[in-house]
Amino acid sequence: MSDERDEQAYAGTAEGQGPVQIDEELARHLANKREELFEEFEILDEFPREVVREAEERTTDIESEIQSELDEDYRTDHRDLTTCTIDPADAQDFDDAISIAKEDGYYRLWVHIADVTHYVHPGSAMWEEAVKRANTVYLPAYTMHMLPPVLAETVCSLVPNEDRLAHTVEMLVDEETLSYEEIDIYKSVIHSDERLTYNQAEARLDEPDADLHEELVLVHELADALHEQRKEDGSLVLNPGRDRAHTIIEECMLKANKAVTHELQWVRGLEAMFRVHPQPSPQEWDKALQEIQELDGVSIPGEAWDDPRKAVNATLEQAPGRQLDKIQWAVMKVMPRAKYMNDPFGGHHALNFEVYGHFTSPIRRLSDLVNHWIIYQDETPADHDLAALCDHASSKQKDGETVERLYKQFLQEVGLDPHAVNNRGLEVVKDPEDEDEESEAEAAEEEAEAGMD
């Protein structure tokens, strides 16, 4: 169970497939259902004019502003680092990018994160709107951004072949222990060399002559070691078959988030928006493990029973494929919801982290945006009740997930495959008879106009 890269429903077209086609009537039904859900759960869709205007005024001359930041030595120039993003094929916003190097006995990992707080400050209309929304809501083929699209999809997004402002987490990681030798968090300018999809990154790992092959192999070497260490330490891994490209991003983001949280809690002692995941009671864990043990063809290894998380990990790796969903569901039923808290007490049970928080997705999550501000300003935003912000962000995240679940159910009810719509997007096509009628009407209109001439 990763708390990091959620399975997101981005609008767009997946690799190698065209969009799912629907007629205009069904498109209206979908729009009505979205409007109904948005009203029920107070999900904001359109941005107020003031917010849009402020966003446009704040992003008038990006290139000059970036160059000015470099000229004034406000930022580290990382444009010479080989850097890439890895995201779903249909992602609209790119929060994070990675760079990697190998040194004597160490990995040097850079995780570059979009510097949203350079443009969005407390007290601004954009900030207040982001607080209201608290997160981006991704429905199949429809997105409600937390930030105005000009920021979310363009100016802040770490698109390839463009200079972008970033917040870099630079980590020197011991090759043997995988512990941090150094952690440095600072503002930077990066230039992403390429935007890779998960499928493309996976393919590059098998192509020795491909661009970025060496970098991807190296970062996967680190990510795979981090993943195995997490499992040994007792981190719950509900998706043991995750491919190499997903493992790279998941582990790099976890490592960066953990580094920032360490800085916030243990070095600076600052209040922040931490991610806390309570543990199930022993009775609840026993119930889940018993349910798993009773599944046909499933047996929990005897040496793993002492730690339920390790027991689930070991069972998932050995269980028949037909039982994986049932094992995962047995665990999810007893798991409390993770939530945001201004005190990290209790830690993150599923990840088995003593302290954890979010930092790597400020384009789509309020917690990350606020933590960016705190780490940069070395204090919490003035006039903000952080405990209330945490409660609000937790509540809005739950609402967004509920809306996504109900909308997917509706897609199924009207005969659409939510997974296909999610991966390929939608295209509204007109009925041929309607097109014939329109053509006849246009022809008649042209004939009438010709007669008037």
C-alpha positions as CSV (number, residue, x, y, z in Angstrom):
1,M,0.0,0.0,0.0
2,S,1.8,3.1,-1.2
3,D,0.7,6.4,0.0
4,E,2.6,8.1,-2.8
5,R,1.7,7.6,-6.4
6,D,-2.1,7.1,-6.2
7,E,-3.8,5.3,-9.1
8,Q,-5.0,8.4,-10.8
9,A,-7.7,8.9,-13.5
10,Y,-6.1,11.3,-16.0
11,A,-8.0,12.5,-19.0
12,G,-6.4,11.9,-22.4
13,T,-5.5,9.1,-24.8
14,A,-3.4,6.1,-23.8
15,E,-0.6,4.8,-25.9
16,G,-1.6,3.0,-29.1
17,Q,-5.4,3.3,-28.6
18,G,-7.9,5.8,-29.7
19,P,-10.5,7.4,-27.3
20,V,-13.7,5.7,-26.3
21,Q,-16.5,7.1,-28.6
22,I,-19.9,8.2,-27.2
23,D,-22.8,10.0,-28.7
24,E,-24.0,13.5,-27.7
25,E,-26.9,12.2,-25.6
26,L,-24.6,10.0,-23.5
27,A,-22.2,12.9,-23.2
28,R,-25.0,15.0,-21.7
29,H,-25.9,12.2,-19.2
30,L,-22.3,12.1,-18.1
31,A,-22.1,15.9,-17.7
32,N,-25.4,15.9,-15.7
33,K,-24.0,13.1,-13.4
34,R,-20.8,15.0,-12.8
35,E,-22.7,18.2,-12.0
36,E,-24.9,16.2,-9.6
37,L,-21.9,14.7,-7.8
38,F,-20.0,18.0,-7.7
39,E,-23.0,19.7,-6.0
40,E,-23.5,16.9,-3.5
41,F,-19.9,16.8,-2.4
42,E,-19.1,20.5,-2.9
43,I,-16.4,19.8,-5.5
44,L,-15.4,23.0,-7.3
45,D,-15.2,22.8,-11.1
46,E,-14.9,26.2,-12.8
47,F,-12.4,28.7,-11.4
48,P,-13.6,32.2,-10.2
49,R,-12.6,35.0,-12.6
50,E,-10.5,36.6,-10.0
51,V,-8.4,33.5,-9.7
52,V,-8.0,33.0,-13.4
53,R,-7.1,36.7,-13.9
54,E,-4.5,36.5,-11.1
55,A,-3.0,33.3,-12.6
56,E,-2.7,35.0,-16.0
57,E,-1.1,38.1,-14.6
58,R,1.4,36.1,-12.5
59,T,2.6,34.1,-15.5
60,T,3.2,36.7,-18.2
61,D,6.9,36.4,-18.8
62,I,8.1,33.1,-17.4
63,E,11.4,32.9,-19.3
64,S,12.7,36.3,-18.2
65,E,11.6,35.5,-14.6
66,I,13.5,32.3,-14.6
67,Q,16.6,33.9,-16.0
68,S,16.4,36.7,-13.4
69,E,16.3,34.0,-10.6
70,L,19.5,32.6,-12.0
71,D,21.2,35.9,-12.5
72,E,20.5,36.9,-8.9
73,D,21.9,33.5,-7.7
74,Y,18.6,32.7,-6.0
75,R,18.7,29.2,-7.4
76,T,21.0,26.3,-8.2
77,D,21.3,25.8,-11.9
78,H,20.6,22.1,-12.6
79,R,19.9,22.5,-16.3
80,D,23.0,20.5,-17.2
81,L,21.8,17.4,-15.1
82,T,20.2,14.6,-17.2
83,T,16.7,14.7,-16.0
84,C,13.4,13.1,-16.9
85,T,9.8,12.7,-15.8
86,I,8.0,9.3,-15.7
87,D,4.2,9.4,-15.5
88,P,1.0,7.8,-16.9
89,A,0.6,8.1,-20.7
90,D,-2.2,10.6,-20.3
91,A,-0.9,12.7,-17.4
92,Q,-1.7,16.4,-17.7
93,D,0.6,17.7,-14.9
94,F,4.2,16.7,-14.1
95,D,4.9,17.4,-10.4
96,D,8.3,15.6,-10.2
97,A,11.4,14.7,-12.1
98,I,14.5,12.7,-11.3
99,S,18.2,12.7,-11.8
100,I,20.7,10.1,-10.7
101,A,24.5,9.6,-10.4
102,K,26.8,7.0,-8.9
103,E,29.7,8.0,-6.7
104,D,32.2,5.9,-4.7
105,G,30.0,3.9,-2.4
106,Y,27.0,6.2,-2.8
107,Y,24.0,7.0,-5.0
108,R,23.3,10.7,-5.5
109,L,19.6,11.1,-6.2
110,W,17.9,14.3,-7.1
111,V,14.2,14.6,-6.9
112,H,13.0,17.8,-8.5
113,I,9.5,19.0,-7.6
114,A,7.5,21.8,-9.3
115,D,8.0,25.1,-7.4
116,V,4.4,26.1,-7.1
117,T,4.9,28.4,-4.1
118,H,7.0,30.7,-6.3
119,Y,3.7,31.7,-8.0
120,V,1.1,30.9,-5.4
121,H,1.4,32.6,-2.0
122,P,-0.7,32.7,1.2
123,G,-3.1,35.7,0.9
124,S,-3.5,35.4,-2.9
125,A,-6.7,34.4,-4.6
126,M,-5.0,31.4,-6.1
127,W,-3.8,30.2,-2.6
128,E,-7.3,30.6,-1.1
129,E,-8.8,28.7,-4.0
130,A,-6.3,25.9,-3.6
131,V,-7.1,25.7,0.1
132,K,-10.8,25.4,-0.7
133,R,-10.2,22.6,-3.2
134,A,-7.5,20.9,-1.2
135,N,-6.6,18.5,-4.1
136,T,-7.1,17.8,-7.7
137,V,-9.9,15.3,-8.4
138,Y,-9.3,13.0,-11.3
139,L,-12.3,11.3,-12.9
140,P,-12.1,9.2,-16.0
141,A,-11.7,11.7,-18.8
142,Y,-12.4,14.7,-16.6
143,T,-10.2,16.6,-14.2
144,M,-10.9,19.3,-11.6
145,H,-7.5,20.9,-10.9
146,M,-6.5,22.3,-7.5
147,L,-4.6,25.1,-9.4
148,P,-5.7,27.1,-12.5
149,P,-4.8,25.1,-15.6
150,V,-2.2,27.6,-16.8
151,L,-0.2,26.7,-13.7
152,A,-1.1,23.0,-13.4
153,E,-0.6,22.1,-17.0
154,T,2.0,24.6,-18.2
155,V,3.9,27.0,-16.1
156,C,4.5,24.8,-13.0
157,S,4.4,21.5,-14.8
158,L,7.9,20.0,-15.4
159,V,7.4,19.6,-19.2
160,P,10.3,18.5,-21.3
161,N,12.7,20.8,-23.2
162,E,11.7,23.9,-21.1
163,D,13.4,25.6,-18.2
164,R,11.3,25.2,-15.1
165,L,11.5,26.4,-11.5
166,A,11.9,23.5,-9.0
167,H,12.3,22.6,-5.4
168,T,15.1,20.0,-5.4
169,V,15.6,17.3,-2.7
170,E,19.2,16.1,-3.2
171,M,20.1,13.0,-1.3
172,L,23.4,11.1,-1.0
173,V,22.4,7.5,-0.2
174,D,24.8,4.9,1.1
175,E,25.1,2.0,-1.3
176,E,25.1,-0.6,1.4
177,T,22.8,0.7,4.1
178,L,20.6,2.9,1.9
179,S,20.6,5.5,4.6
180,Y,21.0,9.2,4.0
181,E,24.6,10.4,4.2
182,E,23.4,13.9,3.2
183,I,20.1,15.7,2.6
184,D,19.9,19.1,0.9
185,I,16.7,20.8,0.0
186,Y,16.9,24.0,-2.1
187,K,15.4,26.0,-5.0
188,S,16.6,25.2,-8.5
189,V,16.1,25.6,-12.2
190,I,15.9,22.3,-14.2
191,H,15.5,21.4,-17.9
192,S,13.8,18.0,-18.3
193,D,15.4,16.1,-21.2
194,E,12.4,13.9,-21.8
195,R,8.9,13.1,-20.6
196,L,8.6,9.3,-20.4
197,T,5.5,7.2,-19.9
198,Y,5.7,4.2,-17.6
199,N,5.6,1.9,-20.7
200,Q,8.4,3.9,-22.4
201,A,10.6,3.8,-19.3
202,E,10.0,0.1,-19.0
203,A,11.0,-0.4,-22.6
204,R,14.2,1.8,-22.2
205,L,15.4,-0.5,-19.4
206,D,15.6,-3.3,-21.9
207,E,17.3,-1.3,-24.7
208,P,21.0,-0.8,-24.1
209,D,21.3,1.7,-26.9
210,A,18.3,3.8,-26.0
211,D,18.5,7.3,-24.6
212,L,18.5,7.4,-20.8
213,H,19.0,3.7,-20.6
214,E,22.0,3.9,-18.2
215,E,20.3,6.5,-16.0
216,L,17.2,4.3,-15.8
217,V,19.1,1.2,-15.0
218,L,21.0,3.0,-12.3
219,V,17.9,4.5,-10.6
220,H,16.1,1.2,-10.8
221,E,19.1,-0.5,-9.1
222,L,18.6,2.0,-6.2
223,A,14.8,1.8,-6.3
224,D,14.8,-2.0,-6.2
225,A,17.1,-2.1,-3.2
226,L,15.0,0.5,-1.4
227,H,11.9,-1.6,-2.2
228,E,13.4,-4.8,-0.8
229,Q,14.6,-3.0,2.3
230,R,11.1,-1.6,2.9
231,K,9.6,-5.0,2.7
232,E,12.2,-6.4,5.1
233,D,11.5,-3.6,7.5
234,G,7.8,-4.4,7.5
235,S,6.3,-1.9,5.0
236,L,3.1,-3.3,3.6
237,V,3.3,-4.0,-0.2
238,L,-0.1,-4.8,-1.6
239,N,1.0,-4.8,-5.2
240,P,4.0,-7.2,-5.4
241,G,3.9,-7.4,-9.2
242,R,4.5,-3.7,-9.8
243,D,6.8,-3.1,-12.8
244,R,10.2,-1.5,-12.7
245,A,9.1,1.9,-14.0
246,H,6.5,2.2,-11.2
247,T,9.0,1.0,-8.7
248,I,11.4,3.7,-9.7
249,I,8.9,6.5,-9.1
250,E,7.3,5.1,-6.0
251,E,10.6,4.5,-4.2
252,C,12.2,7.8,-5.3
253,M,9.2,9.8,-4.1
254,L,9.0,7.9,-0.8
255,K,12.7,8.6,-0.3
256,A,12.3,12.3,-1.0
257,N,9.2,12.7,1.1
258,K,10.9,10.9,4.0
259,A,13.9,13.1,3.7
260,V,11.8,16.3,3.8
261,T,9.8,15.1,6.7
262,H,13.0,14.2,8.6
263,E,14.2,17.8,8.0
264,L,10.9,19.3,9.2
265,Q,10.5,17.2,12.3
266,W,14.0,16.3,13.6
267,V,16.2,19.1,12.2
268,R,13.9,22.2,12.3
269,G,11.2,21.0,14.7
270,L,8.5,22.7,12.6
271,E,4.8,22.0,12.6
272,A,3.7,20.8,9.2
273,M,1.1,18.7,7.4
274,F,2.2,15.1,8.2
275,R,0.7,12.0,6.8
276,V,-0.5,9.6,9.6
277,H,-1.8,6.1,9.1
278,P,-3.2,4.5,12.3
279,Q,-2.8,0.7,12.6
280,P,-5.7,-1.7,12.9
281,S,-6.3,-3.3,16.3
282,P,-4.7,-6.7,16.9
283,Q,-8.2,-8.2,16.7
284,E,-8.8,-6.6,13.3
285,W,-5.5,-7.9,12.0
286,D,-6.2,-11.4,13.3
287,K,-9.6,-11.3,11.5
288,A,-7.9,-10.2,8.2
289,L,-5.2,-12.9,8.4
290,Q,-7.8,-15.6,9.3
291,E,-9.8,-14.6,6.3
292,I,-6.7,-14.8,4.1
293,Q,-5.7,-18.2,5.5
294,E,-9.1,-19.7,4.7
295,L,-8.8,-18.8,1.0
296,D,-8.4,-21.7,-1.4
297,G,-4.8,-22.3,-2.3
298,V,-3.5,-19.7,0.1
299,S,-1.2,-20.3,3.1
300,I,0.5,-17.7,5.3
301,P,4.1,-18.7,5.9
302,G,4.6,-19.7,9.5
303,E,7.6,-17.5,10.2
304,A,5.7,-14.4,9.0
305,W,2.8,-14.4,11.5
306,D,4.5,-12.2,14.1
307,D,4.2,-9.1,11.9
308,P,0.9,-8.9,10.0
309,R,2.4,-6.7,7.3
310,K,5.2,-9.1,6.6
311,A,2.6,-11.9,6.7
312,V,0.6,-10.2,3.9
313,N,3.7,-9.5,1.8
314,A,4.9,-13.1,2.0
315,T,1.4,-14.4,1.2
316,L,0.9,-12.2,-1.8
317,E,4.2,-13.3,-3.3
318,Q,3.1,-17.0,-3.1
319,A,-0.6,-16.9,-3.6
320,P,-2.3,-17.9,-6.8
321,G,-3.2,-14.9,-9.0
322,R,-6.9,-15.6,-8.7
323,Q,-6.8,-14.8,-5.0
324,L,-4.7,-11.6,-5.0
325,D,-7.8,-9.3,-5.1
326,K,-9.4,-11.2,-2.2
327,I,-6.2,-10.9,-0.1
328,Q,-5.9,-7.2,-0.8
329,W,-9.6,-6.6,0.1
330,A,-9.3,-8.6,3.3
331,V,-6.5,-6.1,4.3
332,M,-8.2,-3.0,3.1
333,K,-11.4,-3.8,5.1
334,V,-9.6,-3.5,8.4
335,M,-7.3,-0.6,7.5
336,P,-8.1,2.8,8.9
337,R,-7.9,5.7,6.5
338,A,-4.7,7.6,6.4
339,K,-5.1,11.3,7.3
340,Y,-3.3,14.6,7.6
341,M,-2.2,15.8,11.0
342,N,0.0,18.7,12.2
343,D,1.6,16.2,14.7
344,P,3.2,13.1,13.2
345,F,2.5,11.1,16.4
346,G,1.6,7.5,15.5
347,G,3.6,7.4,12.2
348,H,2.5,5.7,9.1
349,H,1.6,2.1,9.8
350,A,1.3,0.7,6.2
351,L,4.6,2.2,5.2
352,N,6.1,1.4,8.6
353,F,7.6,4.9,8.8
354,E,8.0,6.7,12.2
355,V,7.4,10.1,10.6
356,Y,6.1,10.7,7.1
357,G,4.6,13.6,5.1
358,H,3.9,14.7,1.5
359,F,6.1,17.0,-0.5
360,T,6.4,15.7,-4.1
361,S,3.0,16.7,-5.6
362,P,2.3,20.4,-4.9
363,I,0.4,20.8,-8.2
364,R,-2.3,18.4,-7.0
365,R,-2.2,18.2,-3.2
366,L,-2.7,21.0,-0.6
367,S,-0.5,19.2,1.9
368,D,2.5,19.3,-0.4
369,L,1.9,23.0,-1.3
370,V,1.8,24.0,2.4
371,N,4.9,21.9,3.2
372,H,6.7,23.6,0.4
373,W,5.9,27.0,1.9
374,I,7.0,25.8,5.4
375,I,10.3,24.4,4.3
376,Y,11.1,27.5,2.3
377,Q,10.0,30.1,4.8
378,D,11.1,28.1,7.8
379,E,7.7,28.7,9.5
380,T,4.0,27.8,9.0
381,P,1.9,30.2,6.9
382,A,0.7,33.2,8.9
383,D,-2.9,33.2,10.0
384,H,-3.3,29.5,9.1
385,D,-4.7,27.0,11.6
386,L,-2.7,24.0,10.5
387,A,-4.7,21.4,12.4
388,A,-7.9,22.7,10.7
389,L,-6.1,22.6,7.3
390,C,-5.2,19.0,8.0
391,D,-8.8,18.1,8.8
392,H,-10.0,19.9,5.7
393,A,-7.5,18.2,3.4
394,S,-8.4,14.8,4.8
395,S,-12.1,15.4,4.3
396,K,-11.7,16.7,0.8
397,Q,-9.5,13.8,-0.2
398,K,-12.3,11.4,1.0
399,D,-14.9,13.4,-0.9
400,G,-12.8,13.2,-4.1
401,E,-12.3,9.5,-3.8
402,T,-16.1,9.0,-3.2
403,V,-17.0,11.1,-6.2
404,E,-14.5,9.1,-8.3
405,R,-16.0,5.8,-7.1
406,L,-19.6,6.9,-7.7
407,Y,-18.8,8.3,-11.2
408,K,-17.1,5.0,-12.2
409,Q,-20.1,3.1,-11.0
410,F,-22.3,5.4,-13.2
411,L,-20.0,4.7,-16.2
412,Q,-20.6,1.0,-15.8
413,E,-24.3,1.5,-15.5
414,V,-24.5,3.3,-18.8
415,G,-22.3,0.6,-20.5
416,L,-18.9,2.2,-20.4
417,D,-15.7,0.6,-19.1
418,P,-14.2,3.0,-16.5
419,H,-10.7,1.6,-17.0
420,A,-10.9,2.1,-20.8
421,V,-12.3,5.7,-20.4
422,N,-9.7,6.4,-17.8
423,N,-6.8,5.3,-20.0
424,R,-8.1,6.4,-23.4
425,G,-10.3,9.4,-22.8
426,L,-13.7,10.1,-24.5
427,E,-14.6,11.4,-27.9
428,V,-18.1,12.6,-28.6
429,V,-19.3,11.6,-32.1
430,K,-22.4,12.7,-33.9
431,D,-25.0,10.2,-35.2
432,P,-24.7,9.8,-39.0
433,E,-28.3,10.7,-39.5
434,D,-27.8,14.0,-37.5
435,E,-24.8,14.8,-39.7
436,D,-26.9,14.2,-42.8
437,E,-29.6,16.5,-41.5
438,E,-27.0,19.1,-40.7
439,S,-25.4,18.8,-44.2
440,E,-28.8,19.2,-45.8
441,A,-29.6,22.2,-43.7
442,E,-26.2,23.8,-44.6
443,A,-26.8,23.0,-48.3
444,A,-30.2,24.6,-48.2
445,E,-28.8,27.7,-46.4
446,E,-26.0,28.1,-49.0
447,E,-28.6,27.7,-51.8
448,A,-30.8,30.4,-50.3
449,E,-27.8,32.7,-50.0
450,A,-26.8,32.1,-53.6
451,G,-30.4,33.0,-54.7
452,M,-30.2,36.3,-52.8
453,D,-27.0,37.1,-54.6
